[in-house]
Amino acid sequence: NMKTGLGAAIFAILASILLVSVSAHPLTALEKRIDDHPYDTDFIFHLANVSASDNGVGAKVKAGAVDQFHALDGLRISNSMFTLDPCGMNLPHVHPRATEEIYVMAGTNLTIGFAEENGGRTILNTIEQGWNAVFPMGLPHFQINNSCEEVQFLSSLSHEDPGVI
């Protein structure tokens, strides 16, 4: 079919132009980021070996943000590992630059919640090992361990420097 052949030819020409323009382009941001970290080990990070900060009410946090893991610069991701003591809590806080997702690695009876602004809805749930929860960027949220055993969860954030207030 002549129409199909013409369409295929036009597509091939456009794809070739795109390929040439992409290959002629200077270093992409990704290539530069990779060049900025010359060692293979620059792209791995042992989060479990980070010293934990303690909030004084039963939460220990090991942060893996850009200031500890430099390869995250510009990638818009970071993570932290939390251990909540029995009856411990991660006090209400806000991440002004990131949405947060947590994954419960161990434990049960973890109450999580967040509140919408201006008197909006308050979301409360109780989750356990194997469950995920999400906290939208800029909304106050918290976690409380209501069990008699430790709870561990991994927090993933949508910014390499999410901030915390």
DAZI-V203439 format. One record per residue. N is the residue number from 0. RES is the residue in one small letter. PSI is psi in whole degrees, -180 to 180 (none if undefined). OMEGA is omega as a letter, one per 30 degrees, with the letter a starting at -180 (* if undefined). D_CENTER is the distance of its C-alpha to the mean C-alpha in whole Angstrom. Layout:
BEGIN
n = [N/N]
res = [RES/RES]
psi = [PSI/PSI]
omega = [OMEGA/OMEGA]
d_center = [D_CENTER/D_CENTER]
END
This chain:
BEGIN
n = [0/1/2/3/4/5/6/7/8/9/10/11/12/13/14/15/16/17/18/19/20/21/22/23/24/25/26/27/28/29/30/31/32/33/34/35/36/37/38/39/40/41/42/43/44/45/46/47/48/49/50/51/52/53/54/55/56/57/58/59/60/61/62/63/64/65/66/67/68/69/70/71/72/73/74/75/76/77/78/79/80/81/82/83/84/85/86/87/88/89/90/91/92/93/94/95/96/97/98/99/100/101/102/103/104/105/106/107/108/109/110/111/112/113/114/115/116/117/118/119/120/121/122/123/124/125/126/127/128/129/130/131/132/133/134/135/136/137/138/139/140/141/142/143/144/145/146/147/148/149/150/151/152/153/154/155/156/157/158/159/160/161/162/163/164]
res = [n/m/k/t/g/l/g/a/a/i/f/a/i/l/a/s/i/l/l/v/s/v/s/a/h/p/l/t/a/l/e/k/r/i/d/d/h/p/y/d/t/d/f/i/f/h/l/a/n/v/s/a/s/d/n/g/v/g/a/k/v/k/a/g/a/v/d/q/f/h/a/l/d/g/l/r/i/s/n/s/m/f/t/l/d/p/c/g/m/n/l/p/h/v/h/p/r/a/t/e/e/i/y/v/m/a/g/t/n/l/t/i/g/f/a/e/e/n/g/g/r/t/i/l/n/t/i/e/q/g/w/n/a/v/f/p/m/g/l/p/h/f/q/i/n/n/s/c/e/e/v/q/f/l/s/s/l/s/h/e/d/p/g/v/i]
psi = [131/-39/-44/-43/-41/-43/-42/-40/-44/-44/-45/-41/-46/-41/-40/-43/-45/-44/-44/-44/-35/-43/-24/-11/142/180/131/166/-39/-45/-41/-44/-42/-42/-31/-14/89/-15/140/-36/-10/-18/13/156/130/85/-36/-23/-3/141/134/140/151/127/-1/-8/33/16/127/132/132/110/141/61/-178/-30/-21/-33/87/-25/-13/-14/121/-4/-12/39/154/171/164/151/128/142/120/124/163/132/13/166/152/107/155/135/173/142/106/-20/7/146/145/138/135/151/122/115/-32/141/172/168/46/113/129/151/161/161/139/159/165/44/17/-163/145/127/125/135/158/126/172/-174/133/-10/151/157/154/143/111/148/134/-3/138/136/167/167/137/129/108/13/176/12/159/150/134/135/152/130/126/133/150/31/144/-17/77/-22/155/130/none]
omega = [a/l/a/l/l/l/l/l/l/l/a/l/l/l/l/l/l/a/l/a/l/a/l/a/l/a/l/l/l/l/l/l/l/l/l/a/a/a/l/a/l/a/l/a/a/a/a/a/l/l/a/l/a/a/l/l/l/l/l/a/l/a/l/l/a/a/l/a/a/l/l/a/l/a/l/l/l/l/l/l/a/l/l/l/l/a/l/a/l/a/l/a/a/l/a/a/a/l/a/l/l/l/a/a/a/l/a/l/l/l/l/l/l/a/l/a/l/l/l/a/l/a/l/l/l/a/a/a/l/a/l/l/a/l/a/a/l/a/l/a/a/l/l/l/l/a/l/l/l/l/l/l/l/l/l/a/a/l/a/l/a/a/l/l/*]
d_center = [50/50/48/45/46/46/42/41/43/41/38/39/40/37/34/37/36/33/32/35/33/30/31/33/30/29/26/23/20/19/22/22/19/20/23/22/21/24/23/22/20/19/16/15/15/16/14/16/19/17/20/18/19/21/21/24/24/23/19/18/15/14/11/10/9/12/15/15/13/15/14/11/13/13/10/8/5/5/5/8/11/14/17/19/23/25/26/23/20/17/19/18/16/14/11/14/11/8/8/6/7/9/11/14/16/19/21/22/23/20/20/17/18/17/20/21/22/26/27/25/24/23/21/21/21/21/19/20/19/17/16/13/12/10/11/12/11/14/16/17/16/16/17/20/22/25/26/28/26/23/19/16/13/9/7/3/3/4/7/8/10/9/12/14/17]
END
